[in-house]
Amino acid sequence: MKDDQVNENISNPDMSICLSETESPPQFVTQRPQRLESEDFRDFKEEIRKLLSFYGTSQKSEIVDLKSTLLEIKESNENIQSSISFLTTQNEEFRRQISLLEQNAKEDRQYILSLEEKLEDLQTGSRKTNFELKKCAKKR
């Protein structure tokens, strides 16, 4: 029977038991009492302010130093980039010149080969008109 009673309470809750009609709900919003500042707390706040201002000024000077260093690095990078672009154009010009010289050397080799062939043809042609004497004593 207890089980039936528990199940009945779970499925059919009676909220009137918890809150009577004459009671009002509790106030959850309250105002915190303000604390009076002590002398130690004021000293602590002042010390923190001084530390923050000191670190702020030191960081500002470091930032100025970093900016100047950054500008120097930027100028150095620009100089390096201009040097690289100059070297790149110079390299391309050298490649064109080397390619032109290789082409000229190839043409010169072909011309030399054709001249050698002509020379051989002339030598063989001149041998045809020559005759050779065999078994003759040579004059001394």
PyRosetta script that sets phi, psi and omega in degrees:
from pyrosetta import init, pose_from_sequence

init()
pose = pose_from_sequence("MKDDQVNENISNPDMSICLSETESPPQFVTQRPQRLESEDFRDFKEEIRKLLSFYGTSQKSEIVDLKSTLLEIKESNENIQSSISFLTTQNEEFRRQISLLEQNAKEDRQYILSLEEKLEDLQTGSRKTNFELKKCAKKR")
pose.set_psi(1, -31.2)
pose.set_omega(1, 177.5)
pose.set_phi(2, -63.9)
pose.set_psi(2, -36.8)
pose.set_omega(2, 179.8)
pose.set_phi(3, -63.0)
pose.set_psi(3, -38.7)
pose.set_omega(3, 178.4)
pose.set_phi(4, -65.9)
pose.set_psi(4, -36.8)
pose.set_omega(4, -179.1)
pose.set_phi(5, -69.2)
pose.set_psi(5, -39.0)
pose.set_omega(5, 179.2)
pose.set_phi(6, -67.1)
pose.set_psi(6, -43.9)
pose.set_omega(6, 179.1)
pose.set_phi(7, -63.7)
pose.set_psi(7, -36.7)
pose.set_omega(7, 179.7)
pose.set_phi(8, -66.4)
pose.set_psi(8, -39.1)
pose.set_omega(8, 179.3)
pose.set_phi(9, -68.5)
pose.set_psi(9, -35.8)
pose.set_omega(9, -179.4)
pose.set_phi(10, -68.9)
pose.set_psi(10, -43.7)
pose.set_omega(10, -176.2)
pose.set_phi(11, -80.8)
pose.set_psi(11, -26.9)
pose.set_omega(11, -176.9)
pose.set_phi(12, -129.2)
pose.set_psi(12, 81.8)
pose.set_omega(12, -176.8)
pose.set_phi(13, -75.1)
pose.set_psi(13, 145.0)
pose.set_omega(13, 178.2)
pose.set_phi(14, -110.6)
pose.set_psi(14, 103.1)
pose.set_omega(14, -175.7)
pose.set_phi(15, -80.0)
pose.set_psi(15, -13.3)
pose.set_omega(15, -179.3)
pose.set_phi(16, -69.6)
pose.set_psi(16, -23.0)
pose.set_omega(16, 179.2)
pose.set_phi(17, -68.6)
pose.set_psi(17, -39.2)
pose.set_omega(17, -175.4)
pose.set_phi(18, -73.1)
pose.set_psi(18, -37.6)
pose.set_omega(18, -172.7)
pose.set_phi(19, -132.3)
pose.set_psi(19, 121.5)
pose.set_omega(19, 177.9)
pose.set_phi(20, -83.5)
pose.set_psi(20, 162.6)
pose.set_omega(20, -175.5)
pose.set_phi(21, -73.3)
pose.set_psi(21, -23.9)
pose.set_omega(21, -178.0)
pose.set_phi(22, -83.8)
pose.set_psi(22, -22.9)
pose.set_omega(22, -179.5)
pose.set_phi(23, -82.2)
pose.set_psi(23, 146.1)
pose.set_omega(23, 174.5)
pose.set_phi(24, -100.2)
pose.set_psi(24, 157.8)
pose.set_omega(24, -179.8)
pose.set_phi(25, -66.7)
pose.set_psi(25, 153.0)
pose.set_omega(25, -177.8)
pose.set_phi(26, -67.6)
pose.set_psi(26, 151.7)
pose.set_omega(26, 177.9)
pose.set_phi(27, -88.3)
pose.set_psi(27, 116.1)
pose.set_omega(27, -179.2)
pose.set_phi(28, -93.8)
pose.set_psi(28, -20.2)
pose.set_omega(28, -179.8)
pose.set_phi(29, -90.6)
pose.set_psi(29, 119.7)
pose.set_omega(29, 179.3)
pose.set_phi(30, -130.3)
pose.set_psi(30, 160.7)
pose.set_omega(30, 178.7)
pose.set_phi(31, -99.3)
pose.set_psi(31, 131.1)
pose.set_omega(31, -179.5)
pose.set_phi(32, -76.8)
pose.set_psi(32, 141.4)
pose.set_omega(32, 176.6)
pose.set_phi(33, -73.7)
pose.set_psi(33, 137.0)
pose.set_omega(33, -179.7)
pose.set_phi(34, -80.4)
pose.set_psi(34, 140.7)
pose.set_omega(34, 179.6)
pose.set_phi(35, -92.9)
pose.set_psi(35, 147.0)
pose.set_omega(35, 174.0)
pose.set_phi(36, -84.4)
pose.set_psi(36, 137.2)
pose.set_omega(36, -178.3)
pose.set_phi(37, -73.4)
pose.set_psi(37, 137.8)
pose.set_omega(37, 177.7)
pose.set_phi(38, -92.9)
pose.set_psi(38, 166.6)
pose.set_omega(38, 179.8)
pose.set_phi(39, -63.8)
pose.set_psi(39, -39.9)
pose.set_omega(39, 179.3)
pose.set_phi(40, -63.2)
pose.set_psi(40, -41.0)
pose.set_omega(40, -179.9)
pose.set_phi(41, -65.3)
pose.set_psi(41, -41.1)
pose.set_omega(41, 177.4)
pose.set_phi(42, -63.1)
pose.set_psi(42, -41.1)
pose.set_omega(42, 177.6)
pose.set_phi(43, -63.6)
pose.set_psi(43, -41.9)
pose.set_omega(43, 179.1)
pose.set_phi(44, -62.4)
pose.set_psi(44, -44.4)
pose.set_omega(44, 178.4)
pose.set_phi(45, -61.8)
pose.set_psi(45, -42.0)
pose.set_omega(45, 180.0)
pose.set_phi(46, -65.3)
pose.set_psi(46, -39.6)
pose.set_omega(46, 178.7)
pose.set_phi(47, -65.3)
pose.set_psi(47, -41.2)
pose.set_omega(47, 177.6)
pose.set_phi(48, -63.7)
pose.set_psi(48, -42.1)
pose.set_omega(48, 177.7)
pose.set_phi(49, -60.9)
pose.set_psi(49, -42.7)
pose.set_omega(49, 178.7)
pose.set_phi(50, -63.4)
pose.set_psi(50, -43.4)
pose.set_omega(50, 178.6)
pose.set_phi(51, -62.2)
pose.set_psi(51, -43.7)
pose.set_omega(51, 179.7)
pose.set_phi(52, -64.2)
pose.set_psi(52, -40.4)
pose.set_omega(52, 179.5)
pose.set_phi(53, -68.9)
pose.set_psi(53, -37.2)
pose.set_omega(53, 178.1)
pose.set_phi(54, -63.3)
pose.set_psi(54, -47.8)
pose.set_omega(54, 179.6)
pose.set_phi(55, -67.2)
pose.set_psi(55, -32.5)
pose.set_omega(55, 177.2)
pose.set_phi(56, -63.7)
pose.set_psi(56, -44.8)
pose.set_omega(56, 179.7)
pose.set_phi(57, -69.4)
pose.set_psi(57, -38.4)
pose.set_omega(57, 178.8)
pose.set_phi(58, -66.6)
pose.set_psi(58, -37.6)
pose.set_omega(58, 178.0)
pose.set_phi(59, -68.3)
pose.set_psi(59, -34.9)
pose.set_omega(59, 177.6)
pose.set_phi(60, -63.4)
pose.set_psi(60, -42.4)
pose.set_omega(60, 179.1)
pose.set_phi(61, -66.8)
pose.set_psi(61, -37.7)
pose.set_omega(61, 176.9)
pose.set_phi(62, -65.3)
pose.set_psi(62, -37.9)
pose.set_omega(62, 179.0)
pose.set_phi(63, -64.8)
pose.set_psi(63, -40.5)
pose.set_omega(63, 178.1)
pose.set_phi(64, -62.3)
pose.set_psi(64, -44.2)
pose.set_omega(64, 177.7)
pose.set_phi(65, -61.7)
pose.set_psi(65, -42.3)
pose.set_omega(65, 179.6)
pose.set_phi(66, -65.5)
pose.set_psi(66, -36.9)
pose.set_omega(66, 178.1)
pose.set_phi(67, -63.8)
pose.set_psi(67, -43.4)
pose.set_omega(67, 179.7)
pose.set_phi(68, -65.5)
pose.set_psi(68, -40.0)
pose.set_omega(68, 177.6)
pose.set_phi(69, -64.5)
pose.set_psi(69, -40.7)
pose.set_omega(69, 178.9)
pose.set_phi(70, -63.3)
pose.set_psi(70, -40.4)
pose.set_omega(70, 177.5)
pose.set_phi(71, -63.9)
pose.set_psi(71, -40.4)
pose.set_omega(71, 177.9)
pose.set_phi(72, -63.1)
pose.set_psi(72, -42.7)
pose.set_omega(72, 178.8)
pose.set_phi(73, -64.5)
pose.set_psi(73, -39.6)
pose.set_omega(73, 179.2)
pose.set_phi(74, -62.8)
pose.set_psi(74, -44.5)
pose.set_omega(74, 177.9)
pose.set_phi(75, -63.3)
pose.set_psi(75, -41.2)
pose.set_omega(75, 178.1)
pose.set_phi(76, -61.7)
pose.set_psi(76, -42.5)
pose.set_omega(76, 177.9)
pose.set_phi(77, -63.0)
pose.set_psi(77, -40.5)
pose.set_omega(77, 178.3)
pose.set_phi(78, -64.2)
pose.set_psi(78, -40.7)
pose.set_omega(78, 177.1)
pose.set_phi(79, -63.6)
pose.set_psi(79, -41.7)
pose.set_omega(79, 178.9)
pose.set_phi(80, -63.5)
pose.set_psi(80, -42.3)
pose.set_omega(80, 179.5)
pose.set_phi(81, -63.7)
pose.set_psi(81, -41.3)
pose.set_omega(81, 179.0)
pose.set_phi(82, -67.0)
pose.set_psi(82, -37.8)
pose.set_omega(82, 177.0)
pose.set_phi(83, -63.9)
pose.set_psi(83, -41.9)
pose.set_omega(83, 179.7)
pose.set_phi(84, -64.9)
pose.set_psi(84, -41.6)
pose.set_omega(84, 179.4)
pose.set_phi(85, -66.0)
pose.set_psi(85, -38.9)
pose.set_omega(85, 176.5)
pose.set_phi(86, -62.8)
pose.set_psi(86, -46.1)
pose.set_omega(86, -179.8)
pose.set_phi(87, -65.0)
pose.set_psi(87, -33.8)
pose.set_omega(87, 178.1)
pose.set_phi(88, -65.9)
pose.set_psi(88, -45.9)
pose.set_omega(88, 178.5)
pose.set_phi(89, -65.3)
pose.set_psi(89, -38.7)
pose.set_omega(89, 178.0)
pose.set_phi(90, -64.4)
pose.set_psi(90, -41.0)
pose.set_omega(90, 179.0)
pose.set_phi(91, -62.9)
pose.set_psi(91, -42.4)
pose.set_omega(91, 178.6)
pose.set_phi(92, -63.6)
pose.set_psi(92, -39.9)
pose.set_omega(92, 178.2)
pose.set_phi(93, -64.2)
pose.set_psi(93, -42.6)
pose.set_omega(93, 177.9)
pose.set_phi(94, -63.5)
pose.set_psi(94, -39.2)
pose.set_omega(94, 178.4)
pose.set_phi(95, -63.0)
pose.set_psi(95, -41.7)
pose.set_omega(95, 178.0)
pose.set_phi(96, -62.5)
pose.set_psi(96, -43.8)
pose.set_omega(96, 179.4)
pose.set_phi(97, -63.9)
pose.set_psi(97, -42.5)
pose.set_omega(97, 178.7)
pose.set_phi(98, -63.2)
pose.set_psi(98, -42.5)
pose.set_omega(98, 178.7)
pose.set_phi(99, -62.3)
pose.set_psi(99, -41.8)
pose.set_omega(99, 177.9)
pose.set_phi(100, -63.8)
pose.set_psi(100, -42.7)
pose.set_omega(100, 178.6)
pose.set_phi(101, -65.4)
pose.set_psi(101, -39.1)
pose.set_omega(101, 177.2)
pose.set_phi(102, -64.0)
pose.set_psi(102, -41.0)
pose.set_omega(102, 177.9)
pose.set_phi(103, -63.1)
pose.set_psi(103, -43.7)
pose.set_omega(103, 178.4)
pose.set_phi(104, -63.0)
pose.set_psi(104, -40.7)
pose.set_omega(104, 179.3)
pose.set_phi(105, -64.1)
pose.set_psi(105, -39.6)
pose.set_omega(105, 178.5)
pose.set_phi(106, -63.9)
pose.set_psi(106, -43.3)
pose.set_omega(106, 178.1)
pose.set_phi(107, -64.9)
pose.set_psi(107, -39.7)
pose.set_omega(107, 178.7)
pose.set_phi(108, -64.1)
pose.set_psi(108, -41.0)
pose.set_omega(108, 177.4)
pose.set_phi(109, -61.5)
pose.set_psi(109, -42.3)
pose.set_omega(109, 179.2)
pose.set_phi(110, -64.3)
pose.set_psi(110, -40.2)
pose.set_omega(110, 178.7)
pose.set_phi(111, -65.3)
pose.set_psi(111, -41.7)
pose.set_omega(111, 178.1)
pose.set_phi(112, -62.7)
pose.set_psi(112, -42.0)
pose.set_omega(112, 178.2)
pose.set_phi(113, -62.2)
pose.set_psi(113, -42.2)
pose.set_omega(113, 179.6)
pose.set_phi(114, -65.9)
pose.set_psi(114, -37.6)
pose.set_omega(114, 176.9)
pose.set_phi(115, -65.9)
pose.set_psi(115, -39.3)
pose.set_omega(115, 178.1)
pose.set_phi(116, -63.7)
pose.set_psi(116, -40.2)
pose.set_omega(116, 177.8)
pose.set_phi(117, -64.2)
pose.set_psi(117, -41.4)
pose.set_omega(117, 178.1)
pose.set_phi(118, -63.7)
pose.set_psi(118, -40.9)
pose.set_omega(118, 179.1)
pose.set_phi(119, -63.6)
pose.set_psi(119, -42.0)
pose.set_omega(119, 177.5)
pose.set_phi(120, -63.2)
pose.set_psi(120, -43.2)
pose.set_omega(120, 178.7)
pose.set_phi(121, -61.4)
pose.set_psi(121, -42.1)
pose.set_omega(121, 177.9)
pose.set_phi(122, -64.6)
pose.set_psi(122, -39.0)
pose.set_omega(122, 180.0)
pose.set_phi(123, -67.5)
pose.set_psi(123, -43.5)
pose.set_omega(123, 178.9)
pose.set_phi(124, -67.5)
pose.set_psi(124, -34.5)
pose.set_omega(124, 177.9)
pose.set_phi(125, -68.8)
pose.set_psi(125, -36.4)
pose.set_omega(125, 179.7)
pose.set_phi(126, -74.2)
pose.set_psi(126, -26.1)
pose.set_omega(126, 177.8)
pose.set_phi(127, -71.0)
pose.set_psi(127, -29.4)
pose.set_omega(127, -179.8)
pose.set_phi(128, -65.0)
pose.set_psi(128, -34.4)
pose.set_omega(128, -179.3)
pose.set_phi(129, -83.9)
pose.set_psi(129, -11.1)
pose.set_omega(129, 178.0)
pose.set_phi(130, -89.2)
pose.set_psi(130, 153.2)
pose.set_omega(130, 173.1)
pose.set_phi(131, -124.1)
pose.set_psi(131, 157.3)
pose.set_omega(131, -174.0)
pose.set_phi(132, -120.3)
pose.set_psi(132, 132.7)
pose.set_omega(132, 177.1)
pose.set_phi(133, -97.7)
pose.set_psi(133, 127.8)
pose.set_omega(133, -179.6)
pose.set_phi(134, -111.1)
pose.set_psi(134, 153.4)
pose.set_omega(134, 176.5)
pose.set_phi(135, 58.6)
pose.set_psi(135, 40.5)
pose.set_omega(135, 175.3)
pose.set_phi(136, -115.0)
pose.set_psi(136, 144.2)
pose.set_omega(136, 177.7)
pose.set_phi(137, -78.2)
pose.set_psi(137, 143.3)
pose.set_omega(137, -179.3)
pose.set_phi(138, -89.3)
pose.set_psi(138, 143.7)
pose.set_omega(138, 176.1)
pose.set_phi(139, -77.1)
pose.set_psi(139, 139.9)
pose.set_omega(139, 175.9)
pose.set_phi(140, -118.1)
pose.dump_pdb("model.pdb")
